[in-house]
Amino acid sequence: MRLNGKVALITGAGTGIGRALAQRFVTEGAKVCIVGRRQAKLDEVVQSAPTGAMMACAGDVTNVADTQRMAAATLAWGGKIDVLINCAGIDPPGAVADVDPALFRKVLEINVIGPFQLMQATIPHMVKGGGGSIINISSLGALRCLPTMAPYCTSKAALNMLTQQAALDYGPQKVRCNVVCPGATMTESFGDAVGPMMKALNTDVNGVVARIMANVPLRRAAKPEEMTGVCVYLASDDSSFMTGCILMVDGGASIVDVSGAAASSQGFNWGAAE
């Protein structure tokens, strides 16, 4: 078990990638405090784990008092904080000229200010304990623009820079900070996001995935569990010389020239070009 003896705090752990991370970390030997806004969802996750391996601390990552309480609860329960994973996030659509400013601020509050506050609450304990690992769950959208997703892409790009700033500032105290950027992943929020496309194309979520991933090298979306391996690695001592890294876990989507792929899908043969 690669995380035996480590204590982790994971936000957004009631569903999706966060839930998968919490469950995987327990199987790897970690004790995990899970955070989310919905107590019932957190209770489900805790009940799926062996007794004593996981605890829940419901709260809002945008609330300073809540984030301090989350860190304190983890410390009181586990005796230390070795790992912080900021996975809580939202992804409502909106183009720059159209999005409600209040919604834009809300996205920044949850996707950037929340991780900042958790980092601020946990880093001093990591430093006191001799080091730690922070893993921020960002997105392919942090590095590649998505149509009408200005709040989300902006927030995730900011999260990447926040992570690298912390990596620079706290590396001397043995606190490592890295970013994982998932591509399309089959979470509940993904299903909600592609709902209008399912209706327009008269298909189900698998039909939408087949259409939108046609030019991605692995030709599919990820399962939430497929984001856990890289996070286990980043949390473990195996990655002891890695900090400030931005790791793409996107099935190869980020390497594709979208205009070239579109031309090829229309039958253009690049090798025959003169």
C-alpha positions in Angstrom: 0.0 0.0 0.0 1.7 3.1 -1.3 0.0 5.6 1.1 0.2 3.6 4.3 0.3 5.9 7.3 -0.6 9.0 5.4 -3.5 11.3 6.3 -5.3 13.1 3.4 -8.0 15.8 3.1 -10.0 15.6 -0.1 -12.6 18.1 -1.1 -15.5 17.5 -3.5 -15.4 13.9 -2.3 -19.1 13.1 -2.3 -19.3 12.4 -6.0 -17.3 11.9 -9.2 -13.5 12.1 -9.2 -13.3 13.2 -5.6 -15.3 10.1 -4.4 -13.1 7.8 -6.5 -10.0 9.4 -5.1 -11.2 9.0 -1.5 -12.0 5.3 -2.1 -8.7 4.6 -3.8 -6.6 6.4 -1.2 -8.2 4.2 1.5 -7.3 1.1 -0.4 -3.7 2.4 -0.6 -3.5 2.6 3.2 -4.3 6.3 3.8 -6.7 7.7 6.3 -9.0 10.2 4.5 -11.1 13.1 5.7 -13.6 13.8 2.9 -15.2 17.2 2.4 -18.4 18.3 0.5 -21.5 20.3 1.0 -24.0 17.4 1.1 -23.7 15.4 4.3 -25.8 12.5 2.9 -23.4 12.0 0.0 -20.4 12.1 2.3 -22.0 9.6 4.6 -22.5 7.2 1.6 -18.8 7.4 0.9 -17.7 6.9 4.5 -20.0 3.8 4.8 -18.3 2.3 1.7 -14.9 2.3 3.5 -13.5 0.1 6.3 -14.4 1.4 9.8 -12.0 4.1 10.9 -10.4 4.7 7.5 -12.5 7.7 6.6 -14.3 10.6 8.2 -16.6 13.3 6.8 -16.5 17.0 7.4 -19.4 18.8 5.6 -18.8 22.4 4.7 -18.4 25.1 2.1 -14.9 25.6 0.7 -15.6 29.2 0.0 -16.2 29.9 3.7 -13.0 30.7 5.6 -14.3 29.4 8.9 -15.3 26.1 7.2 -12.0 25.6 5.6 -10.2 26.2 8.9 -12.6 23.7 10.5 -11.9 21.1 7.8 -8.2 21.4 8.5 -8.6 21.3 12.2 -10.9 18.3 12.1 -8.5 16.4 9.9 -5.6 17.2 12.2 -7.6 16.2 15.4 -8.7 12.9 13.8 -5.5 11.9 12.0 -2.9 13.7 14.0 -1.3 15.3 10.9 -2.1 16.3 7.3 0.2 14.8 4.7 -2.0 15.3 1.6 -4.5 17.9 0.4 -6.5 17.3 -2.8 -8.6 20.2 -4.0 -11.3 18.5 -6.2 -14.4 20.6 -5.5 -15.4 22.6 -8.5 -18.3 23.8 -10.7 -18.4 24.3 -14.5 -21.4 26.4 -15.6 -21.3 27.8 -19.1 -21.0 31.4 -20.1 -19.4 33.6 -22.7 -17.6 36.7 -21.6 -20.2 39.2 -22.8 -23.2 37.2 -21.6 -22.3 35.5 -18.4 -23.8 36.9 -15.2 -21.0 38.6 -13.2 -22.4 37.0 -10.0 -22.0 33.6 -11.6 -18.5 34.4 -12.8 -17.6 35.3 -9.2 -19.2 32.2 -7.8 -17.1 30.0 -10.1 -13.9 31.8 -9.1 -14.9 31.5 -5.4 -15.4 27.7 -5.6 -12.7 26.8 -8.1 -9.9 29.2 -7.0 -10.6 30.8 -3.7 -11.7 27.5 -2.1 -8.4 25.8 -2.9 -6.5 28.8 -1.8 -8.2 28.8 1.5 -7.6 25.1 2.0 -4.0 25.5 1.1 -3.7 28.4 3.5 -5.3 26.3 6.2 -3.2 23.1 5.7 0.3 24.3 4.6 1.4 25.4 8.0 0.6 22.0 9.4 2.5 20.3 6.6 5.5 22.5 7.2 5.4 21.7 10.9 5.1 18.0 10.1 8.1 18.0 7.8 6.4 18.3 4.4 3.4 17.2 2.4 1.8 17.0 -1.0 -0.9 19.2 -2.5 -2.7 18.0 -5.6 -5.1 20.4 -7.3 -7.6 18.9 -9.7 -7.7 21.4 -12.6 -8.8 20.6 -16.2 -7.8 20.4 -19.8 -9.8 23.6 -20.0 -7.1 25.4 -18.0 -4.8 25.1 -21.1 -7.2 24.8 -24.0 -10.2 27.2 -24.3 -13.7 25.6 -24.4 -16.5 27.5 -26.3 -18.7 29.6 -23.9 -16.8 28.3 -20.8 -15.1 31.6 -19.8 -15.7 31.3 -16.1 -14.5 27.7 -15.9 -11.5 27.9 -18.1 -10.4 31.2 -16.4 -10.7 29.7 -12.9 -8.8 26.5 -13.8 -6.0 28.5 -15.4 -5.8 30.5 -12.2 -5.7 27.3 -10.2 -2.7 26.1 -12.2 -0.7 29.3 -11.5 -1.7 29.2 -7.8 -0.4 25.7 -7.6 2.9 26.6 -9.2 3.3 29.7 -7.0 2.8 27.5 -3.9 5.3 25.0 -5.3 7.9 27.8 -5.6 7.2 29.3 -2.2 7.0 26.2 -0.1 9.4 23.8 -1.8 12.1 24.7 0.7 9.8 23.5 3.5 9.3 20.2 1.6 5.7 20.9 0.6 5.1 19.8 -3.0 2.3 21.2 -5.1 1.2 19.7 -8.4 -1.8 19.9 -10.8 -3.7 17.2 -12.5 -5.7 18.2 -15.6 -8.4 15.7 -16.5 -10.0 15.6 -19.9 -13.6 14.5 -20.4 -14.6 12.2 -17.5 -17.8 10.4 -17.0 -19.0 12.1 -13.9 -22.5 13.2 -12.9 -21.6 16.8 -13.9 -20.4 15.6 -17.3 -23.7 14.0 -17.9 -25.5 17.1 -17.0 -23.3 19.3 -19.2 -23.9 17.2 -22.3 -27.7 16.9 -21.7 -28.6 19.5 -24.3 -26.3 17.7 -26.9 -28.0 14.4 -26.2 -31.3 15.9 -26.9 -30.1 17.7 -30.1 -28.5 14.5 -31.4 -31.3 12.2 -30.2 -28.8 10.0 -28.5 -27.5 9.0 -25.0 -24.4 10.0 -23.2 -22.3 7.3 -24.9 -23.4 8.5 -28.3 -22.3 12.1 -27.4 -19.0 10.8 -26.1 -18.4 8.8 -29.4 -19.1 12.0 -31.4 -17.0 14.5 -29.3 -14.1 12.1 -28.7 -13.7 11.0 -32.3 -10.4 12.8 -32.8 -9.0 12.1 -29.4 -6.3 9.4 -29.5 -7.9 7.1 -27.0 -11.4 7.7 -28.5 -13.3 7.8 -25.2 -13.9 9.7 -22.0 -12.3 8.6 -18.8 -13.9 6.9 -15.8 -13.4 8.8 -12.5 -11.3 5.9 -11.3 -8.7 6.6 -14.0 -7.8 9.9 -12.4 -6.8 8.2 -9.1 -3.6 6.5 -10.1 -1.7 9.6 -10.9 -2.9 11.2 -7.7 -1.7 8.2 -5.6 1.7 8.7 -7.3 1.8 12.4 -6.5 0.7 11.8 -2.9 3.3 9.0 -2.4 7.0 9.3 -1.8 7.6 7.9 -5.3 7.1 11.5 -6.6 9.4 13.1 -4.0 11.2 15.2 -6.6 8.1 16.4 -8.5 6.6 19.8 -7.7 5.0 22.5 -9.8 4.1 20.0 -12.5 1.0 20.2 -14.7 0.0 16.7 -15.6 -2.5 16.1 -18.4 -4.7 13.0 -18.0 -6.9 13.6 -21.0 -6.6 10.6 -23.3 -4.3 12.6 -25.6 -6.8 15.4 -26.3 -4.3 18.1 -25.7 -1.9 16.9 -28.4 -4.5 17.2 -31.2 -4.5 19.9 -33.8 -8.2 20.5 -33.9 -8.3 22.1 -37.3 -6.2 19.3 -38.8 -8.2 16.6 -37.2 -11.4 18.2 -38.5 -10.0 18.3 -42.0 -9.0 14.6 -41.8 -12.5 13.7 -40.6 -13.8 15.3 -43.8 -11.6 13.0 -45.9 -8.6 15.3 -46.5 -5.4 13.2 -47.0 -2.5 15.2 -45.5 0.0 12.9 -47.1 -1.3 13.7 -50.6 -1.0 17.5 -50.1 1.3 19.3 -52.5 
